[in-house]
Amino acid sequence: MSATTLLKWITGICEALLAIPIAGGAFILSGGWQPLLFMFVFHLIVLIISVKQSEFSSGSVVGMIANAVGIIPIIGWIMHTITAIILIVDAGMSTAKK
């Protein structure tokens, strides 16, 4: 498994946890919105690594958008859910190829 694939799995699982309606929102609020900043930076790092390995990650781009608009409760929840699905499917397809 490549580093990019592993990072996609990790970011996908983290986004899925943030997408849990009450628990994810409570985690974000209790962290003073810092989890959104952390995930934005994490997605940026994954995107840079994936581009350097010629494995562009659209999930990372969607993840950065999701974390930028994550301060809007319902929109954030929807975006975290979509991002988690994209990343997990992408990671699963990358794992299946190898």
N, C-alpha and C positions, 0 to 999 in steps of 0.2 A: 504494500500500500504506500502510495507516495505521500509526501508531507502535505501537499495540497488537498488530497482526498481526506486525510486525517483531520486537517483544519476545517474542512467543509462539514465533516461529521460533528466536530466540536461546536462550531458556530451554529449549526442547525439545531443541535440539542439545546444550546443556550437560548436560541430564539424561541424554541418550542416551550421552554420553561417560562420565558417572559410572556408568552401568549396565553398562559393559563389565566383566565379572566380575573379572579380576585387575588390569587396568590402572586401572579406576575406584577399586577398593579401595586400591590402592597409592598413587594420587594423594591420596585422602582421608587415609590414614594418614601419608603423607609431609608433608602440610600440617598435621598436628596437629589434624585434624577441622575446621579453619577453612574448607575448601571447603563444608562443610555449612552453616555459619553464613552464609557469603557467599551461597549459593544461597537460603537461607531469606529473607534480606533482599531479594535480587533478586526473588524471587517476590512478596514483600509489595509492593514498588515497582510491579511489573507489575500486581498486583491493584488497587492504588490508581489507577493510570493508567487501567486498563480500566474501572473503575467510573465514573470521572470522564467517560470517553468513552461511557458507556452500553453497554459491551461486556463484560459480566461474564465473567471467565475462571475456570472451574471447575478448569482445569489448574493455575492458580497456587495455589489452595487445596489441591489434592492435592499439589502440589510442596512447599508449606510442611509438610504432614504428612509427606511422604517424607523431607524433610531433618531433621525433628524425630526420626523413628525410624530415620534412616540410620545411627546408631551400632550398630544390631543388624545384623550382616553379611548374612545371607540375606534378612531382612525388608527391609533397606535396598536391596539389589539388586533385589528384586521391585518395591518402591515406585518406585525410580528408573526402572525399565523401564516401568511403568504410566504414570507421569507423563510420560515422554518420548513415549509413544504418544498420550496424550490431548492434549498440547500441539501435537505435530506435526500430528495430524489436525485439531484446532481451527484451527491456523494455515493449513493447506491449505484448509479450508472457507472461512475468511475471505478468503483470496486468491482463491478461485474465485468468490466472490460479487461481487467488485469487478472 
